[in-house]
Every structure is written in structure tokens, then in C-alpha cells.
């Protein structure tokens, strides 16, 4: 079981702040593909991965990172300064 968190406009598009999933995905990219195939709202949220960041267990990571042993995946837009 993995906890998936959505922040900012990702949460707005999907309509959920978080969910717990059973997944067969072995990488973040596979998880994104699995989520995108669920419903159009997920497909829209993940349509442009260059506008997304991902953290695994609260550590910034990449979309090709393995999910083995990961308890939490968070998706969010890049942080901007100001």
C-alpha cells in the first residue's frame, strides 16, 4: 500500500488531496501511467510531466525512481521564489 499526495493545481485537477493505493508499478513513471489510465482527471493532471515534481518519502526524486520500499509519493508543481 502506498500513500499518494497531491498538492496545488494537481490536487485541484484530481479532486483529492491524497489516496492510498495498491499498485503494481515499480517506478514513479509507471505509477503515473497507471493513474493517468484511470480517469480523464488524472490524465489531465499528469499530461505535462515537465510541469510536475515528485517526492518519495519527502525527498525530491525523479520520475524514473524505483518505488520499492517507498511509503509516500507526493506530486506538486515546481516551487517558485519571490
ZIZINOR-V273330 format. One record per helix or strand of 2 or more residues. SS is the DSSP state (@ for helix, = for strand). FROM is the first residue (numbers start at 1). LEN is the number of residues. If there is no record, write none. Layout:
# ZIZINOR-V273330
ss->SS from->FROM len->LEN
ss->SS from->FROM len->LEN
This chain:
# ZIZINOR-V273330
ss->= from->2 len->5
ss->@ from->8 len->7
ss->= from->18 len->4
ss->@ from->28 len->9
ss->@ from->40 len->6
ss->@ from->49 len->3
ss->= from->53 len->4
ss->= from->59 len->3
ss->= from->72 len->5
